[in-house]
């Protein structure tokens, strides 16, 4: 997962699941920077400060943290 840490290839772990947020970053209401800043890492703590876990329901995870 750590290899996917750029704006062109951005994966983020949230609540134990890994998401490819590359395409979503440009659509993020606060702009792409908050999303790509977490690329290649577990962004759960930062994400949880302003979002609910249920907001992830519209996204399909790539897998579970530790398996991808």
HTML snippet that shows the backbone in 3Dmol.js (N, CA, C, O; Angstrom):
<script src="https://3Dmol.org/build/3Dmol-min.js"></script>
<div id="view" style="width:600px;height:400px;position:relative"></div>
<script>
const pdb = `
ATOM      1  N   UNK A   1       0.811  -1.182   0.000  1.00  0.00           N
ATOM      2  CA  UNK A   1       0.000   0.000   0.000  1.00  0.00           C
ATOM      3  C   UNK A   1       0.863   1.258   0.000  1.00  0.00           C
ATOM      4  O   UNK A   1       0.509   2.244  -0.646  1.00  0.00           O
ATOM      5  N   UNK A   2       1.966   1.242   0.699  1.00  0.00           N
ATOM      6  CA  UNK A   2       2.814   2.428   0.817  1.00  0.00           C
ATOM      7  C   UNK A   2       3.329   2.921  -0.529  1.00  0.00           C
ATOM      8  O   UNK A   2       3.689   4.091  -0.658  1.00  0.00           O
ATOM      9  N   UNK A   3       3.370   2.050  -1.530  1.00  0.00           N
ATOM     10  CA  UNK A   3       3.837   2.446  -2.862  1.00  0.00           C
ATOM     11  C   UNK A   3       2.826   3.326  -3.592  1.00  0.00           C
ATOM     12  O   UNK A   3       3.174   3.990  -4.568  1.00  0.00           O
ATOM     13  N   UNK A   4       1.598   3.335  -3.133  1.00  0.00           N
ATOM     14  CA  UNK A   4       0.515   4.091  -3.784  1.00  0.00           C
ATOM     15  C   UNK A   4       0.338   5.426  -3.057  1.00  0.00           C
ATOM     16  O   UNK A   4      -0.696   5.675  -2.436  1.00  0.00           O
ATOM     17  N   UNK A   5       1.351   6.269  -3.141  1.00  0.00           N
ATOM     18  CA  UNK A   5       1.384   7.484  -2.333  1.00  0.00           C
ATOM     19  C   UNK A   5       1.560   8.776  -3.130  1.00  0.00           C
ATOM     20  O   UNK A   5       2.228   9.708  -2.683  1.00  0.00           O
ATOM     21  N   UNK A   6       0.958   8.816  -4.304  1.00  0.00           N
ATOM     22  CA  UNK A   6       1.070  10.030  -5.117  1.00  0.00           C
ATOM     23  C   UNK A   6      -0.305  10.425  -5.649  1.00  0.00           C
ATOM     24  O   UNK A   6      -1.256   9.648  -5.560  1.00  0.00           O
ATOM     25  N   UNK A   7      -0.406  11.606  -6.188  1.00  0.00           N
ATOM     26  CA  UNK A   7      -1.678  12.073  -6.747  1.00  0.00           C
ATOM     27  C   UNK A   7      -2.106  11.205  -7.929  1.00  0.00           C
ATOM     28  O   UNK A   7      -3.300  11.069  -8.198  1.00  0.00           O
ATOM     29  N   UNK A   8      -1.143  10.621  -8.633  1.00  0.00           N
ATOM     30  CA  UNK A   8      -1.448   9.782  -9.795  1.00  0.00           C
ATOM     31  C   UNK A   8      -1.812   8.348  -9.413  1.00  0.00           C
ATOM     32  O   UNK A   8      -2.351   7.608 -10.236  1.00  0.00           O
ATOM     33  N   UNK A   9      -1.527   7.954  -8.186  1.00  0.00           N
ATOM     34  CA  UNK A   9      -1.788   6.592  -7.704  1.00  0.00           C
ATOM     35  C   UNK A   9      -1.944   6.657  -6.189  1.00  0.00           C
ATOM     36  O   UNK A   9      -0.974   6.513  -5.445  1.00  0.00           O
ATOM     37  N   UNK A  10      -3.173   6.876  -5.749  1.00  0.00           N
ATOM     38  CA  UNK A  10      -3.424   7.192  -4.345  1.00  0.00           C
ATOM     39  C   UNK A  10      -4.336   6.178  -3.676  1.00  0.00           C
ATOM     40  O   UNK A  10      -5.519   6.076  -4.003  1.00  0.00           O
ATOM     41  N   UNK A  11      -3.769   5.425  -2.729  1.00  0.00           N
ATOM     42  CA  UNK A  11      -4.550   4.492  -1.918  1.00  0.00           C
ATOM     43  C   UNK A  11      -4.505   4.980  -0.479  1.00  0.00           C
ATOM     44  O   UNK A  11      -3.476   5.470  -0.014  1.00  0.00           O
ATOM     45  N   UNK A  12      -5.631   4.844   0.229  1.00  0.00           N
ATOM     46  CA  UNK A  12      -5.705   5.235   1.630  1.00  0.00           C
ATOM     47  C   UNK A  12      -6.447   4.146   2.403  1.00  0.00           C
ATOM     48  O   UNK A  12      -7.460   3.624   1.938  1.00  0.00           O
ATOM     49  N   UNK A  13      -5.938   3.812   3.573  1.00  0.00           N
ATOM     50  CA  UNK A  13      -6.625   2.879   4.465  1.00  0.00           C
ATOM     51  C   UNK A  13      -7.521   3.691   5.390  1.00  0.00           C
ATOM     52  O   UNK A  13      -7.094   4.682   5.983  1.00  0.00           O
ATOM     53  N   UNK A  14      -8.772   3.251   5.501  1.00  0.00           N
ATOM     54  CA  UNK A  14      -9.730   3.910   6.377  1.00  0.00           C
ATOM     55  C   UNK A  14     -10.548   2.840   7.081  1.00  0.00           C
ATOM     56  O   UNK A  14     -11.191   2.013   6.435  1.00  0.00           O
ATOM     57  N   UNK A  15     -10.521   2.860   8.394  1.00  0.00           N
ATOM     58  CA  UNK A  15     -11.278   1.906   9.202  1.00  0.00           C
ATOM     59  C   UNK A  15     -10.971   0.462   8.807  1.00  0.00           C
ATOM     60  O   UNK A  15     -11.869  -0.378   8.742  1.00  0.00           O
ATOM     61  N   UNK A  16      -9.708   0.186   8.547  1.00  0.00           N
ATOM     62  CA  UNK A  16      -9.268  -1.180   8.268  1.00  0.00           C
ATOM     63  C   UNK A  16      -9.430  -1.645   6.841  1.00  0.00           C
ATOM     64  O   UNK A  16      -9.064  -2.776   6.520  1.00  0.00           O
ATOM     65  N   UNK A  17      -9.970  -0.801   5.970  1.00  0.00           N
ATOM     66  CA  UNK A  17     -10.147  -1.152   4.563  1.00  0.00           C
ATOM     67  C   UNK A  17      -9.321  -0.208   3.696  1.00  0.00           C
ATOM     68  O   UNK A  17      -9.104   0.951   4.052  1.00  0.00           O
ATOM     69  N   UNK A  18      -8.866  -0.716   2.558  1.00  0.00           N
ATOM     70  CA  UNK A  18      -8.032   0.077   1.659  1.00  0.00           C
ATOM     71  C   UNK A  18      -8.857   0.541   0.460  1.00  0.00           C
ATOM     72  O   UNK A  18      -9.577  -0.244  -0.157  1.00  0.00           O
ATOM     73  N   UNK A  19      -8.740   1.815   0.149  1.00  0.00           N
ATOM     74  CA  UNK A  19      -9.497   2.416  -0.945  1.00  0.00           C
ATOM     75  C   UNK A  19      -8.546   3.074  -1.951  1.00  0.00           C
ATOM     76  O   UNK A  19      -7.562   3.706  -1.569  1.00  0.00           O
ATOM     77  N   UNK A  20      -8.854   2.917  -3.223  1.00  0.00           N
ATOM     78  CA  UNK A  20      -8.146   3.648  -4.272  1.00  0.00           C
ATOM     79  C   UNK A  20      -8.901   4.958  -4.441  1.00  0.00           C
ATOM     80  O   UNK A  20     -10.012   4.977  -4.969  1.00  0.00           O
ATOM     81  N   UNK A  21      -8.303   6.036  -3.997  1.00  0.00           N
ATOM     82  CA  UNK A  21      -8.964   7.347  -4.031  1.00  0.00           C
ATOM     83  C   UNK A  21      -8.397   8.254  -5.119  1.00  0.00           C
ATOM     84  O   UNK A  21      -8.618   9.465  -5.111  1.00  0.00           O
ATOM     85  N   UNK A  22      -7.664   7.655  -6.051  1.00  0.00           N
ATOM     86  CA  UNK A  22      -7.020   8.423  -7.119  1.00  0.00           C
ATOM     87  C   UNK A  22      -8.033   9.266  -7.890  1.00  0.00           C
ATOM     88  O   UNK A  22      -7.842  10.472  -8.047  1.00  0.00           O
ATOM     89  N   UNK A  23      -9.093   8.650  -8.366  1.00  0.00           N
ATOM     90  CA  UNK A  23     -10.102   9.359  -9.159  1.00  0.00           C
ATOM     91  C   UNK A  23     -10.935  10.305  -8.299  1.00  0.00           C
ATOM     92  O   UNK A  23     -11.314  11.386  -8.748  1.00  0.00           O
ATOM     93  N   UNK A  24     -11.219   9.898  -7.066  1.00  0.00           N
ATOM     94  CA  UNK A  24     -12.067  10.695  -6.190  1.00  0.00           C
ATOM     95  C   UNK A  24     -11.400  12.003  -5.749  1.00  0.00           C
ATOM     96  O   UNK A  24     -12.089  13.000  -5.532  1.00  0.00           O
ATOM     97  N   UNK A  25     -10.093  12.010  -5.618  1.00  0.00           N
ATOM     98  CA  UNK A  25      -9.391  13.173  -5.066  1.00  0.00           C
ATOM     99  C   UNK A  25      -9.796  14.476  -5.745  1.00  0.00           C
ATOM    100  O   UNK A  25     -10.002  15.482  -5.067  1.00  0.00           O
ATOM    101  N   UNK A  26      -9.911  14.477  -7.046  1.00  0.00           N
ATOM    102  CA  UNK A  26     -10.264  15.713  -7.757  1.00  0.00           C
ATOM    103  C   UNK A  26     -11.716  16.134  -7.511  1.00  0.00           C
ATOM    104  O   UNK A  26     -12.066  17.293  -7.733  1.00  0.00           O
ATOM    105  N   UNK A  27     -12.559  15.208  -7.056  1.00  0.00           N
ATOM    106  CA  UNK A  27     -13.960  15.511  -6.763  1.00  0.00           C
ATOM    107  C   UNK A  27     -14.202  15.838  -5.288  1.00  0.00           C
ATOM    108  O   UNK A  27     -15.307  16.238  -4.919  1.00  0.00           O
ATOM    109  N   UNK A  28     -13.196  15.676  -4.453  1.00  0.00           N
ATOM    110  CA  UNK A  28     -13.348  15.913  -3.021  1.00  0.00           C
ATOM    111  C   UNK A  28     -13.764  17.365  -2.789  1.00  0.00           C
ATOM    112  O   UNK A  28     -13.130  18.277  -3.321  1.00  0.00           O
ATOM    113  N   UNK A  29     -14.822  17.596  -2.000  1.00  0.00           N
ATOM    114  CA  UNK A  29     -15.322  18.963  -1.800  1.00  0.00           C
ATOM    115  C   UNK A  29     -14.265  19.956  -1.298  1.00  0.00           C
ATOM    116  O   UNK A  29     -14.339  21.141  -1.624  1.00  0.00           O
ATOM    117  N   UNK A  30     -13.303  19.503  -0.528  1.00  0.00           N
ATOM    118  CA  UNK A  30     -12.265  20.407  -0.015  1.00  0.00           C
ATOM    119  C   UNK A  30     -11.030  20.422  -0.916  1.00  0.00           C
ATOM    120  O   UNK A  30      -9.994  20.972  -0.542  1.00  0.00           O
ATOM    121  N   UNK A  31     -11.140  19.820  -2.098  1.00  0.00           N
ATOM    122  CA  UNK A  31     -10.021  19.763  -3.026  1.00  0.00           C
ATOM    123  C   UNK A  31      -9.210  18.492  -2.852  1.00  0.00           C
ATOM    124  O   UNK A  31      -9.422  17.752  -1.891  1.00  0.00           O
ATOM    125  N   UNK A  32      -8.290  18.227  -3.761  1.00  0.00           N
ATOM    126  CA  UNK A  32      -7.545  16.971  -3.739  1.00  0.00           C
ATOM    127  C   UNK A  32      -6.476  16.874  -2.649  1.00  0.00           C
ATOM    128  O   UNK A  32      -6.132  15.767  -2.235  1.00  0.00           O
ATOM    129  N   UNK A  33      -5.954  17.977  -2.185  1.00  0.00           N
ATOM    130  CA  UNK A  33      -4.836  17.933  -1.240  1.00  0.00           C
ATOM    131  C   UNK A  33      -5.116  17.141   0.042  1.00  0.00           C
ATOM    132  O   UNK A  33      -4.268  16.341   0.439  1.00  0.00           O
ATOM    133  N   UNK A  34      -6.259  17.324   0.705  1.00  0.00           N
ATOM    134  CA  UNK A  34      -6.490  16.539   1.922  1.00  0.00           C
ATOM    135  C   UNK A  34      -6.510  15.026   1.664  1.00  0.00           C
ATOM    136  O   UNK A  34      -6.148  14.238   2.537  1.00  0.00           O
ATOM    137  N   UNK A  35      -6.929  14.636   0.476  1.00  0.00           N
ATOM    138  CA  UNK A  35      -6.988  13.212   0.129  1.00  0.00           C
ATOM    139  C   UNK A  35      -5.594  12.699  -0.203  1.00  0.00           C
ATOM    140  O   UNK A  35      -5.154  11.692   0.352  1.00  0.00           O
ATOM    141  N   UNK A  36      -4.907  13.377  -1.093  1.00  0.00           N
ATOM    142  CA  UNK A  36      -3.597  12.885  -1.522  1.00  0.00           C
ATOM    143  C   UNK A  36      -2.544  13.005  -0.418  1.00  0.00           C
ATOM    144  O   UNK A  36      -1.541  12.292  -0.444  1.00  0.00           O
ATOM    145  N   UNK A  37      -2.758  13.881   0.532  1.00  0.00           N
ATOM    146  CA  UNK A  37      -1.844  14.007   1.665  1.00  0.00           C
ATOM    147  C   UNK A  37      -1.794  12.712   2.487  1.00  0.00           C
ATOM    148  O   UNK A  37      -0.781  12.413   3.118  1.00  0.00           O
ATOM    149  N   UNK A  38      -2.877  11.958   2.474  1.00  0.00           N
ATOM    150  CA  UNK A  38      -2.949  10.703   3.227  1.00  0.00           C
ATOM    151  C   UNK A  38      -2.560   9.493   2.399  1.00  0.00           C
ATOM    152  O   UNK A  38      -2.546   8.373   2.910  1.00  0.00           O
ATOM    153  N   UNK A  39      -2.247   9.696   1.138  1.00  0.00           N
ATOM    154  CA  UNK A  39      -1.922   8.594   0.227  1.00  0.00           C
ATOM    155  C   UNK A  39      -0.835   7.687   0.776  1.00  0.00           C
ATOM    156  O   UNK A  39       0.183   8.145   1.294  1.00  0.00           O
ATOM    157  N   UNK A  40      -1.075   6.391   0.651  1.00  0.00           N
ATOM    158  CA  UNK A  40      -0.100   5.399   1.076  1.00  0.00           C
ATOM    159  C   UNK A  40      -0.082   5.149   2.570  1.00  0.00           C
ATOM    160  O   UNK A  40       0.831   4.494   3.072  1.00  0.00           O
ATOM    161  N   UNK A  41      -1.071   5.657   3.291  1.00  0.00           N
ATOM    162  CA  UNK A  41      -1.062   5.519   4.749  1.00  0.00           C
ATOM    163  C   UNK A  41      -2.455   5.190   5.288  1.00  0.00           C
ATOM    164  O   UNK A  41      -3.435   5.140   4.544  1.00  0.00           O
ATOM    165  N   UNK A  42      -2.512   4.969   6.589  1.00  0.00           N
ATOM    166  CA  UNK A  42      -3.783   4.788   7.282  1.00  0.00           C
ATOM    167  C   UNK A  42      -4.270   6.182   7.666  1.00  0.00           C
ATOM    168  O   UNK A  42      -3.697   6.829   8.542  1.00  0.00           O
ATOM    169  N   UNK A  43      -5.314   6.630   7.014  1.00  0.00           N
ATOM    170  CA  UNK A  43      -5.829   7.970   7.249  1.00  0.00           C
ATOM    171  C   UNK A  43      -7.038   8.011   8.158  1.00  0.00           C
ATOM    172  O   UNK A  43      -7.740   9.021   8.213  1.00  0.00           O
ATOM    173  N   UNK A  44      -7.292   6.922   8.876  1.00  0.00           N
ATOM    174  CA  UNK A  44      -8.503   6.822   9.698  1.00  0.00           C
ATOM    175  C   UNK A  44      -8.628   7.958  10.706  1.00  0.00           C
ATOM    176  O   UNK A  44      -9.699   8.554  10.824  1.00  0.00           O
ATOM    177  N   UNK A  45      -7.574   8.265  11.424  1.00  0.00           N
ATOM    178  CA  UNK A  45      -7.652   9.296  12.460  1.00  0.00           C
ATOM    179  C   UNK A  45      -8.020  10.648  11.866  1.00  0.00           C
ATOM    180  O   UNK A  45      -8.896  11.340  12.386  1.00  0.00           O
ATOM    181  N   UNK A  46      -7.357  11.027  10.780  1.00  0.00           N
ATOM    182  CA  UNK A  46      -7.630  12.308  10.134  1.00  0.00           C
ATOM    183  C   UNK A  46      -9.032  12.316   9.515  1.00  0.00           C
ATOM    184  O   UNK A  46      -9.778  13.283   9.674  1.00  0.00           O
ATOM    185  N   UNK A  47      -9.383  11.247   8.817  1.00  0.00           N
ATOM    186  CA  UNK A  47     -10.696  11.121   8.181  1.00  0.00           C
ATOM    187  C   UNK A  47     -11.811  11.255   9.223  1.00  0.00           C
ATOM    188  O   UNK A  47     -12.798  11.954   8.996  1.00  0.00           O
ATOM    189  N   UNK A  48     -11.649  10.591  10.349  1.00  0.00           N
ATOM    190  CA  UNK A  48     -12.694  10.541  11.380  1.00  0.00           C
ATOM    191  C   UNK A  48     -12.937  11.886  12.059  1.00  0.00           C
ATOM    192  O   UNK A  48     -13.967  12.075  12.706  1.00  0.00           O
ATOM    193  N   UNK A  49     -12.018  12.802  11.920  1.00  0.00           N
ATOM    194  CA  UNK A  49     -12.213  14.127  12.524  1.00  0.00           C
ATOM    195  C   UNK A  49     -13.312  14.913  11.836  1.00  0.00           C
ATOM    196  O   UNK A  49     -13.932  15.778  12.454  1.00  0.00           O
ATOM    197  N   UNK A  50     -13.566  14.624  10.553  1.00  0.00           N
ATOM    198  CA  UNK A  50     -14.554  15.412   9.803  1.00  0.00           C
ATOM    199  C   UNK A  50     -15.579  14.565   9.039  1.00  0.00           C
ATOM    200  O   UNK A  50     -16.490  15.117   8.421  1.00  0.00           O
ATOM    201  N   UNK A  51     -15.445  13.230   9.072  1.00  0.00           N
ATOM    202  CA  UNK A  51     -16.350  12.354   8.342  1.00  0.00           C
ATOM    203  C   UNK A  51     -16.865  11.229   9.239  1.00  0.00           C
ATOM    204  O   UNK A  51     -16.259  10.903  10.259  1.00  0.00           O
ATOM    205  N   UNK A  52     -17.979  10.650   8.845  1.00  0.00           N
ATOM    206  CA  UNK A  52     -18.474   9.455   9.528  1.00  0.00           C
ATOM    207  C   UNK A  52     -18.065   8.236   8.709  1.00  0.00           C
ATOM    208  O   UNK A  52     -17.848   8.340   7.502  1.00  0.00           O
ATOM    209  N   UNK A  53     -17.962   7.101   9.353  1.00  0.00           N
ATOM    210  CA  UNK A  53     -17.586   5.879   8.653  1.00  0.00           C
ATOM    211  C   UNK A  53     -18.620   5.514   7.585  1.00  0.00           C
ATOM    212  O   UNK A  53     -18.268   4.936   6.557  1.00  0.00           O
ATOM    213  N   UNK A  54     -19.880   5.844   7.818  1.00  0.00           N
ATOM    214  CA  UNK A  54     -20.929   5.513   6.854  1.00  0.00           C
ATOM    215  C   UNK A  54     -20.751   6.240   5.517  1.00  0.00           C
ATOM    216  O   UNK A  54     -21.327   5.827   4.511  1.00  0.00           O
ATOM    217  N   UNK A  55     -19.970   7.305   5.498  1.00  0.00           N
ATOM    218  CA  UNK A  55     -19.716   8.022   4.244  1.00  0.00           C
ATOM    219  C   UNK A  55     -18.940   7.154   3.256  1.00  0.00           C
ATOM    220  O   UNK A  55     -18.942   7.423   2.055  1.00  0.00           O
ATOM    221  N   UNK A  56     -18.286   6.126   3.754  1.00  0.00           N
ATOM    222  CA  UNK A  56     -17.511   5.226   2.897  1.00  0.00           C
ATOM    223  C   UNK A  56     -18.388   4.195   2.195  1.00  0.00           C
ATOM    224  O   UNK A  56     -17.909   3.479   1.316  1.00  0.00           O
ATOM    225  N   UNK A  57     -19.655   4.107   2.567  1.00  0.00           N
ATOM    226  CA  UNK A  57     -20.547   3.095   1.990  1.00  0.00           C
ATOM    227  C   UNK A  57     -20.671   3.197   0.477  1.00  0.00           C
ATOM    228  O   UNK A  57     -20.965   2.200  -0.183  1.00  0.00           O
ATOM    229  N   UNK A  58     -20.455   4.375  -0.081  1.00  0.00           N
ATOM    230  CA  UNK A  58     -20.581   4.542  -1.533  1.00  0.00           C
ATOM    231  C   UNK A  58     -19.311   4.143  -2.292  1.00  0.00           C
ATOM    232  O   UNK A  58     -19.287   4.168  -3.523  1.00  0.00           O
ATOM    233  N   UNK A  59     -18.263   3.776  -1.558  1.00  0.00           N
ATOM    234  CA  UNK A  59     -16.994   3.380  -2.167  1.00  0.00           C
ATOM    235  C   UNK A  59     -16.753   1.882  -1.975  1.00  0.00           C
ATOM    236  O   UNK A  59     -17.107   1.313  -0.942  1.00  0.00           O
ATOM    237  N   UNK A  60     -16.157   1.262  -2.968  1.00  0.00           N
ATOM    238  CA  UNK A  60     -15.825  -0.157  -2.889  1.00  0.00           C
ATOM    239  C   UNK A  60     -14.372  -0.295  -2.473  1.00  0.00           C
ATOM    240  O   UNK A  60     -13.481   0.194  -3.168  1.00  0.00           O
ATOM    241  N   UNK A  61     -14.117  -0.956  -1.343  1.00  0.00           N
ATOM    242  CA  UNK A  61     -12.729  -1.115  -0.925  1.00  0.00           C
ATOM    243  C   UNK A  61     -11.976  -2.111  -1.821  1.00  0.00           C
ATOM    244  O   UNK A  61     -12.565  -3.030  -2.392  1.00  0.00           O
ATOM    245  N   UNK A  62     -10.676  -1.901  -1.924  1.00  0.00           N
ATOM    246  CA  UNK A  62      -9.813  -2.829  -2.670  1.00  0.00           C
ATOM    247  C   UNK A  62      -9.582  -4.085  -1.848  1.00  0.00           C
ATOM    248  O   UNK A  62      -9.353  -5.161  -2.402  1.00  0.00           O
ATOM    249  N   UNK A  63      -9.641  -3.955  -0.551  1.00  0.00           N
ATOM    250  CA  UNK A  63      -9.411  -5.088   0.344  1.00  0.00           C
ATOM    251  C   UNK A  63      -9.249  -4.607   1.760  1.00  0.00           C
ATOM    252  O   UNK A  63      -9.544  -3.456   2.081  1.00  0.00           O
ATOM    253  N   UNK A  64      -8.777  -5.499   2.605  1.00  0.00           N
ATOM    254  CA  UNK A  64      -8.588  -5.215   4.017  1.00  0.00           C
ATOM    255  C   UNK A  64      -7.133  -4.845   4.253  1.00  0.00           C
ATOM    256  O   UNK A  64      -6.234  -5.439   3.656  1.00  0.00           O
ATOM    257  N   UNK A  65      -6.899  -3.880   5.111  1.00  0.00           N
ATOM    258  CA  UNK A  65      -5.551  -3.440   5.440  1.00  0.00           C
ATOM    259  C   UNK A  65      -4.715  -4.644   5.852  1.00  0.00           C
ATOM    260  O   UNK A  65      -5.126  -5.434   6.702  1.00  0.00           O
ATOM    261  N   UNK A  66      -3.554  -4.776   5.251  1.00  0.00           N
ATOM    262  CA  UNK A  66      -2.672  -5.903   5.535  1.00  0.00           C
ATOM    263  C   UNK A  66      -2.758  -7.016   4.495  1.00  0.00           C
ATOM    264  O   UNK A  66      -1.912  -7.910   4.455  1.00  0.00           O
ATOM    265  N   UNK A  67      -3.799  -6.950   3.645  1.00  0.00           N
ATOM    266  CA  UNK A  67      -3.947  -7.995   2.635  1.00  0.00           C
ATOM    267  C   UNK A  67      -3.699  -7.470   1.216  1.00  0.00           C
ATOM    268  O   UNK A  67      -3.666  -8.253   0.267  1.00  0.00           O
ATOM    269  N   UNK A  68      -3.528  -6.169   1.065  1.00  0.00           N
ATOM    270  CA  UNK A  68      -3.285  -5.584  -0.254  1.00  0.00           C
ATOM    271  C   UNK A  68      -1.941  -4.906  -0.300  1.00  0.00           C
ATOM    272  O   UNK A  68      -1.563  -4.355  -1.334  1.00  0.00           O
TER     273      UNK A  68
END
`;
const viewer = $3Dmol.createViewer("view");
viewer.addModel(pdb, "pdb");
viewer.setStyle({}, {cartoon: {color: "spectrum"}});
viewer.zoomTo();
viewer.render();
</script>
